[in-house]
Amino acid sequence: MADSGPAELITAVKESLEREIRNARFDAGGIRLDCHAVLWQTGSRWNSRRDVWAEKIDSPLETKGREIAELRERIAKLEKQRGQ
C-alpha cells in the first residue's frame, strides 16, 4: 500500500497538469478570439460613423457641384452672347 501512495500521487499530479495545460490552451484561444471580436466591433462602429458622416457631407457636395455646373453653363451662354 505504501508503494501505491506515491504512484497515485504522481498520477494525480500528472493528470492535473494535463488538465491545466489543456485549459491554458483554451484560455489563450479565447483571449485571442475576444481580441478579434473587439477589433471587429470597433471597425463596425467606425464604418457606421463614417457612413453617417459621408451621407451628411455627400448631399451638400452634390448640391454644390450641381450649382457650379449651372453657373458654368450660364457663364458660357453670357460669353457666347457677348461674342455675337
Steps between C-alpha positions, in 0.01 A plus 500: 500500500787737574629459143162580344473829692784685320401345165144620543627844603726522196216387272262753657755781458564396138126499420455834674784653296352362178165662584673830580688493168178426308317782679790741440482429128125562496546817704764633258271421207209669675706811569609512136138466384392774741763732353375427149142565610597838647679598181202389292256703713724805494529480123123462463436805719758703309344401167153595624622842611682549171185411306293751697764768445524420128123524455499833682785637284415343163163669462630859539799420277269369231288815525811721475621304199166546327500874578854538364404317179195727457712811558756384243220450246366848570849651463551314172165632368585856605842479335337371179250786505781755539696342220215532249 
